Amino acid sequence: MEFLAAAIAVGLGAFGAGIGNGMIVSKTVEGISRQPELRGTLQTTMFIGVGIVEVVPLIGVVLAFLMFFSS
């Protein structure tokens, strides 16, 4: 049962991060197409947002290891 819980934690974390990254990048491209002069600022903000979103799967992996090795 621990294997299933670990797999679900990692899988849902990766799925959520993928959707979040897609939304962030799509909105950044939309913003750049509307105001090309703000490209640098928007890209910087995008990279910060993507970095924050990528923490979610890492936390999922850590929780999966904790669930797996605590039994």
C-alpha positions, 0 to 999 in steps of 0.5 A, a space after each residue: 500500500 505504501 507503493 501506491 501512496 508514494 506513486 500517487 503523491 509523485 504522480 499528482 505532484 508532477 501532473 499539477 506542476 505540468 499544468 501550472 507551468 503550461 499556464 504560466 508560460 502561456 500567459 507570459 507569451 500572451 503578455 509578451 504578444 500584447 506588450 513586447 517592450 516588457 519582454 524582459 520583465 515578464 520573462 523574469 517573472 515567468 522564471 520565478 513562477 516556474 521555479 516556485 511551481 517546480 517545488 511541488 513535485 520535489 515536495 511530492 518526491 520527499 513525501 513519497 520517500 518518507 512514506 516509503 521508508 517510514 514503514 
